[in-house]
Amino acid sequence: SYRIVKQYVHADGQLIWADVAVSCVRDETGQVETLAAQIADITAEVHAREQLARSDEKNRALAQLLQQQSDRLADELRSAADYMASIMPRGLDGAVRVESRYLPSRELGGDCFDYIWIDDDHLLVYLIDVSGHGIEPALLSVSVHNMLRSGSLGIETLLAPEAALAAL
């Protein structure tokens, strides 16, 4: 006996898949007396397996794409954390001693802080908290941070908080 999966052409011209099982009936001397064959249409099962294989292939491709995007995002967050660390204040000596420590977020935040002496008697301290508010506020906070650090606002403006806010 034997069993085989085989493709046939149906009378209407379409291809079908069949599970063919063939065995023989022998007489008392062992000679083949007759053959018996059973043919089962398994076209739907074959198509389902093919579709599942394509689906598995697509799932693997999607999983790979997702991993690549996740890796890229992790790289971008590391890069953003490195940039933020580079613009964070280090420490300050003088009449007031200030120290800080920067711990990067696991998501893009854009929070900024700094402290700078405006003159011998005035210390400017600011904190901009935009974590969880999206990219636009994060970009704006970095812009404000860069403006304050650049010295583009005059001492008179910085000594008057309402003037500094208006200028920013």
SULBELHU-V867047 format. One record per run of one state. SS is the DSSP state (2 for helix, 1 for strand, 0 for the rest). FROM is the first residue (numbers start at 1). TO is the last residue. If there is no record, write none. Layout:
SS;FROM;TO
SS;FROM;TO
//
This chain:
0;1;1
1;2;9
0;10;14
1;15;26
0;27;31
1;32;41
0;42;42
2;43;87
0;88;90
1;91;92
0;93;97
1;98;99
0;100;111
1;112;117
0;118;122
1;123;128
0;129;134
2;135;150
0;151;154
2;155;159
0;160;160
2;161;167
0;168;168
//
